[in-house]
Each structure stands twice: as structure tokens, then as C-alpha cells.
Amino acid sequence: MKVIIGLDIGGSTTKVVGFQNQNLLNFTFVESSDPLAAAYGAIGKFLDINKLKLNDIEQIRMTGVGSSYITHDFFEIETVIANEFEAVGLGGLYISQIDEAVVVSIGTGTSFVYSNKIKTEHIIGSGVGGGSILGLSNKIFNFRDISLISNLADNGDLTHVDLLVRDISKNVPGLSGDATASNFGNVNDDAKLEDLARGVVNMVFQSIGTMAVLAAKLKKVNDIIFVGSVVHIPQGKNTLKRFNELYDVNVILPENARFSTAIGAALCKSYSQLS
């Protein structure tokens, strides 16, 4: 049986996956700010690592911000645009192996969708995301490299940046003393660059986590899946895990979260032809 390719063309990274006989093949990615070059490169790399030829491909289903720049079929193979929200939802469910959840895709910004095996609904979107971390870091540290930011944040101390509940109250029913009362509400002269980096990452992920919990309560589900290219940041993961105990939800941080939307694109049943 021929292969269905899922392509997630992002602003700087393009992810590619493929299914054959309902089996997920080896997946890969290419980094490039040129969406066309990245897409062609990703498809070529995918074919190489899976030892496939062009005539093994039945269809290419693409999504992501870069897909809007693609106006013709790749290699004369039928190429379609997958519904991005459906791709987010189906991909999150697939890599988490569950049937229903709120799926949160963290990229430059963040989208929140509800998905089950029958339907996907877009709940809301936010401008807070990976782009917020990069933009704030560029202004504070004069660089925009997410790996450097993560390394810097790894040695940071949030008590030098954030105001905690225990700083302002002896006891608040239902809240731990270590819970955040105010992001950046306690920045002092002793705060180092590492502390500020930790504060930036924590503030962005706390904001996203809070919105995700509200979305889950709205849809009356317990499972929240976080996917996207920024989810791998260790300090961000730690921040999201704390929502389990704070709000009695089940935060899921699947492996290979960055490939989730590409997987969802390949699984999509809703797609449109290129214009």
C-alpha cells in the first residue's frame, strides 16, 4: 500500500511523517526559514531514511504557517492542505494513545483544541508561546536561541524573580505556599541572568497551563496533551506538571511532541485543494 505523508511546515522547522498500512514510518525534520526549501528537503530526507521512492507516495497532506506559501503539488504528487486544528487534535490523541482530550499546541503562539475520535473543535488561541520566550529573551539577554535560553534557565532560581504565595500569606486554602502569586513580582538586585531566564520560561508556561486548565474545565475533560516545538524545554515541562496537583487534571507530555501536528495532518480527513 502507498504512503500518506504528513508535513508540518513551521516558521523555522519543518516536520515530516508518513503512514503505510496504518503504520507510522520513521519521521524527521529540516530546519530552514524558507518554507519551500524546507518542505522539499524534508520530503527528500524522509524518503531517504525510509528507503522509499517518489512513486511510493500516494498523497501529501500539509499544515503549518508555511503551507500557505505552497501553491503547487510536490513532485507531481497530489498535495492538499489539512485542517490545522484537526491536525493538532488528531496528532495529540494519536501520540498519547487516548480517545478524548484538550490538545494544546505550543509554537510561536498557542492554540487550544478539544478533540475526540469523531470531531475536533477549536476552543481559543493565544499570542503567548515560544515567540514570547524568544522576544523577551532577545530584549533581556540579546540572543534568541531557545537552547541557550533553556540552558540559562536551568541554573535559575525563581525565588529571586517571582512572588510566591508564602511571601504574602501564611496560608491560602487550596494553594501551596510555593505557588506563584505574581510572575516577576519579586525581582530583586540579586537576580542573575539565569534567574530572569527561568522567570521568562516559567511565566510563559504558567500562562499557557492556566488557559489549558480553563479549556479542560470548559469541555469537562481531565486529560490535557501538550504538543509542539517548544514543549521539550525542561523547565517548561516542570511548570506544566505542577498543574496536575494544583487543579486535579492529567497533564500529558508525550515523546516526540514536535511531530504531533505532522502526524495529525497525515491522519486528517478534512483537507482542501491547493488554490
KOLTILO-280699 format. One record per residue (C-alpha): residue number from 1; chain; x, y, z. Coordinates in steps of 0.2 Angstrom, whole numbers. Each point is the difference from the previous one (the first is absolute). Layout:
<gutors>
GUTOR    nr   kette      c1      c2      c3
GUTOR   NUM       A       X       Y       Z
...
</gutors>
This chain:
<gutors>
GUTOR    nr   kette      c1      c2      c3
GUTOR     1       A       0       0       0
GUTOR     2       A       6      18      -4
GUTOR     3       A       6      12      13
GUTOR     4       A     -10      16       6
GUTOR     5       A      12      14       5
GUTOR     6       A      -4      12      14
GUTOR     7       A      10      17      -1
GUTOR     8       A       0      13      13
GUTOR     9       A       9      15      -7
GUTOR    10       A       4      12      14
GUTOR    11       A       9      17       0
GUTOR    12       A      17      -8       3
GUTOR    13       A      -2     -19       1
GUTOR    14       A      -9     -11     -12
GUTOR    15       A      -6     -17       7
GUTOR    16       A      -4     -15     -12
GUTOR    17       A      -8     -17       4
GUTOR    18       A      -8     -14     -10
GUTOR    19       A     -13     -14       2
GUTOR    20       A       0     -16      -9
GUTOR    21       A     -13     -13       4
GUTOR    22       A      -4      10      15
GUTOR    23       A      17      -2       6
GUTOR    24       A      10      16       5
GUTOR    25       A      17       0     -10
GUTOR    26       A      16       8       6
GUTOR    27       A      -2      19       1
GUTOR    28       A      12      15      -1
GUTOR    29       A       1      18      -1
GUTOR    30       A      10      14     -10
GUTOR    31       A       4      17       7
GUTOR    32       A      -2      15     -12
GUTOR    33       A      -9      16      -1
GUTOR    34       A      -4      -2     -18
GUTOR    35       A     -16     -11       0
GUTOR    36       A       2      -6     -18
GUTOR    37       A      18      -6       3
GUTOR    38       A      -4      -7      16
GUTOR    39       A     -15     -10      -6
GUTOR    40       A      10      -7     -15
GUTOR    41       A      14      -4      11
GUTOR    42       A     -10      -9      13
GUTOR    43       A      -9     -10     -12
GUTOR    44       A      16      -6      -8
GUTOR    45       A       8      -4      17
GUTOR    46       A     -16     -10       5
GUTOR    47       A       1     -10     -16
GUTOR    48       A      18      -3       3
GUTOR    49       A      -1      -7      18
GUTOR    50       A     -15     -11      -5
GUTOR    51       A       8      -6     -16
GUTOR    52       A     -15       6     -10
GUTOR    53       A      -2       6     -18
GUTOR    54       A     -11      14      -6
GUTOR    55       A     -12     -12      -8
GUTOR    56       A      -3      -8      17
GUTOR    57       A      -9      16       6
GUTOR    58       A     -19       1      -2
GUTOR    59       A      -3      18       7
GUTOR    60       A       8      14      10
GUTOR    61       A     -11       8      13
GUTOR    62       A       8      16       7
GUTOR    63       A      -4      13      14
GUTOR    64       A      10      13       9
GUTOR    65       A       3      19      -3
GUTOR    66       A      11      -4     -15
GUTOR    67       A     -13     -10      -9
GUTOR    68       A      -8      16      -6
GUTOR    69       A      15       3     -11
GUTOR    70       A      -1     -16      -9
GUTOR    71       A     -10       2     -16
GUTOR    72       A       3     -16     -10
GUTOR    73       A       2     -19       2
GUTOR    74       A      16      -7       7
GUTOR    75       A       9     -11     -13
GUTOR    76       A     -17      -1     -10
GUTOR    77       A      -7     -10      15
GUTOR    78       A     -17       6       6
GUTOR    79       A       3      13      13
GUTOR    80       A     -15       6      11
GUTOR    81       A      -1      12      15
GUTOR    82       A      -6      -9      16
GUTOR    83       A     -11       9      13
GUTOR    84       A      12       6      13
GUTOR    85       A     -11      -1      15
GUTOR    86       A      -5     -18      -5
GUTOR    87       A      19      -4      -2
GUTOR    88       A       4       7      17
GUTOR    89       A     -14     -10       8
GUTOR    90       A       2     -17      -9
GUTOR    91       A      19       1       2
GUTOR    92       A      -1       3      18
GUTOR    93       A     -12     -15       3
GUTOR    94       A      10     -11     -11
GUTOR    95       A      17       2       9
GUTOR    96       A      -8       0      17
GUTOR    97       A     -11     -16      -5
GUTOR    98       A     -16       7       8
GUTOR    99       A     -17       4      -7
GUTOR   100       A      -5      17       7
GUTOR   101       A      10      15       6
GUTOR   102       A       4      18      -1
GUTOR   103       A      15       2     -11
GUTOR   104       A      11      15       2
GUTOR   105       A      12       4     -14
GUTOR   106       A      15      11       5
GUTOR   107       A       9       8     -14
GUTOR   108       A       3      19      -3
GUTOR   109       A     -17       2       8
GUTOR   110       A     -12     -13       7
GUTOR   111       A     -16      -8      -6
GUTOR   112       A     -12      -9      11
GUTOR   113       A     -11     -14      -7
GUTOR   114       A     -12     -13       6
GUTOR   115       A       1     -16      -9
GUTOR   116       A      -8     -18       0
GUTOR   117       A       0     -13     -13
GUTOR   118       A     -15       8      -8
GUTOR   119       A       2      18       0
GUTOR   120       A      13      14       4
GUTOR   121       A      -5      18       6
GUTOR   122       A      11      15       1
GUTOR   123       A      -3       7      17
GUTOR   124       A      12      16       0
GUTOR   125       A      17       6      -5
GUTOR   126       A      13      10       9
GUTOR   127       A      14      11      -5
GUTOR   128       A      10      -6      15
GUTOR   129       A      12     -14      -6
GUTOR   130       A      18      -4      -6
GUTOR   131       A       0      17      -8
GUTOR   132       A      -2       8      16
GUTOR   133       A      15      -9       8
GUTOR   134       A      11       5     -15
GUTOR   135       A      -6      18      -1
GUTOR   136       A       2       4      19
GUTOR   137       A      17      -9       0
GUTOR   138       A       6      10     -15
GUTOR   139       A      -4      16      10
GUTOR   140       A       7      -6      16
GUTOR   141       A      15     -12      -5
GUTOR   142       A       3       6     -18
GUTOR   143       A      -2     -17      -7
GUTOR   144       A     -15     -10      -7
GUTOR   145       A       7     -18       1
GUTOR   146       A     -12     -11       9
GUTOR   147       A      13     -13       5
GUTOR   148       A      11      14       8
GUTOR   149       A     -15       7       9
GUTOR   150       A      -5     -17       6
GUTOR   151       A      18      -3       6
GUTOR   152       A       0      17       9
GUTOR   153       A     -16      -4       8
GUTOR   154       A       6     -16       7
GUTOR   155       A      11       8      12
GUTOR   156       A     -13      14       5
GUTOR   157       A      -9       2      17
GUTOR   158       A     -18       6      -1
GUTOR   159       A       0       6      17
GUTOR   160       A      11      15      -6
GUTOR   161       A     -13       4     -13
GUTOR   162       A     -18      -5       4
GUTOR   163       A     -11       4      15
GUTOR   164       A      -6     -16       8
GUTOR   165       A     -16      -2      11
GUTOR   166       A      11      -3      15
GUTOR   167       A       8      17      -2
GUTOR   168       A     -17       9       3
GUTOR   169       A     -10     -12      10
GUTOR   170       A       2     -14      14
GUTOR   171       A     -13     -10      -8
GUTOR   172       A     -12       0     -15
GUTOR   173       A     -12     -14       0
GUTOR   174       A       2     -11     -15
GUTOR   175       A      17       7      -5
GUTOR   176       A      17      -5       4
GUTOR   177       A      12      13       7
GUTOR   178       A      11      -3     -15
GUTOR   179       A     -13       5     -13
GUTOR   180       A       3      16      -9
GUTOR   181       A      -9      15       6
GUTOR   182       A       8      12     -13
GUTOR   183       A      11      -4     -14
GUTOR   184       A      15      12       1
GUTOR   185       A      -8       8      15
GUTOR   186       A      16      -3      11
GUTOR   187       A      14       5     -12
GUTOR   188       A      14       6      12
GUTOR   189       A      18       6      -2
GUTOR   190       A       7     -17       2
GUTOR   191       A      -9      -7     -15
GUTOR   192       A      12      -7     -13
GUTOR   193       A      -2      -3     -18
GUTOR   194       A      -4     -18       4
GUTOR   195       A     -14       4      12
GUTOR   196       A      -8      12     -13
GUTOR   197       A       1     -14     -14
GUTOR   198       A      -9     -12      12
GUTOR   199       A     -13      14       4
GUTOR   200       A      -3       3     -19
GUTOR   201       A      -2     -19      -3
GUTOR   202       A     -11      -3      15
GUTOR   203       A     -11      15      -3
GUTOR   204       A      -4      -5     -18
GUTOR   205       A      -3     -18       5
GUTOR   206       A     -11       4      15
GUTOR   207       A     -10      12     -11
GUTOR   208       A      -3     -14     -13
GUTOR   209       A      -3     -13      14
GUTOR   210       A     -13      11       8
GUTOR   211       A     -10       2     -17
GUTOR   212       A       2     -19      -3
GUTOR   213       A      -9      -4      17
GUTOR   214       A     -14      13      -4
GUTOR   215       A      -2      -8     -17
GUTOR   216       A      -1     -18       8
GUTOR   217       A     -12       6      13
GUTOR   218       A     -11       8     -14
GUTOR   219       A       0     -17     -10
GUTOR   220       A      -2     -10      16
GUTOR   221       A      15     -11      -3
GUTOR   222       A      15      -5      11
GUTOR   223       A      14      -3     -13
GUTOR   224       A      10      14      -7
GUTOR   225       A      13      -4     -13
GUTOR   226       A      14      12      -4
GUTOR   227       A       8      -1     -17
GUTOR   228       A      11      11     -11
GUTOR   229       A      18       6      -2
GUTOR   230       A       2       8      16
GUTOR   231       A      -6     -13      12
GUTOR   232       A      17      -8       2
GUTOR   233       A       7      14      11
GUTOR   234       A       3      -9      17
GUTOR   235       A      -5      15      10
GUTOR   236       A     -16       2     -10
GUTOR   237       A      -4     -18       3
GUTOR   238       A       2       1      19
GUTOR   239       A     -11      15       0
GUTOR   240       A     -14      -9      -9
GUTOR   241       A       1     -15      11
GUTOR   242       A      -4      10      15
GUTOR   243       A     -18       3      -7
GUTOR   244       A      -3     -19       4
GUTOR   245       A       0       3      19
GUTOR   246       A      -7      18      -1
GUTOR   247       A     -16      -3     -10
GUTOR   248       A      -2     -19       0
GUTOR   249       A       3      -2     -19
GUTOR   250       A      10     -13      -9
GUTOR   251       A      14      10     -10
GUTOR   252       A       8     -11     -14
GUTOR   253       A      17       4      -7
GUTOR   254       A       2     -13     -14
GUTOR   255       A      17      -5      -8
GUTOR   256       A       3       8     -17
GUTOR   257       A     -13      14       4
GUTOR   258       A       8      10     -14
GUTOR   259       A      -6     -12     -13
GUTOR   260       A     -18      -1       6
GUTOR   261       A      -8      12     -12
GUTOR   262       A       9      -8     -15
GUTOR   263       A      -7     -17       6
GUTOR   264       A     -18       8       1
GUTOR   265       A       2       8     -17
GUTOR   266       A       3     -18      -7
GUTOR   267       A     -15      -6       9
GUTOR   268       A     -12      14      -5
GUTOR   269       A     -16      -3      -9
GUTOR   270       A      -3      19      -2
GUTOR   271       A      11       8     -13
GUTOR   272       A      -1      12     -15
GUTOR   273       A       8       1     -17
GUTOR   274       A      14      12      -4
GUTOR   275       A      -7      16      -8
</gutors>
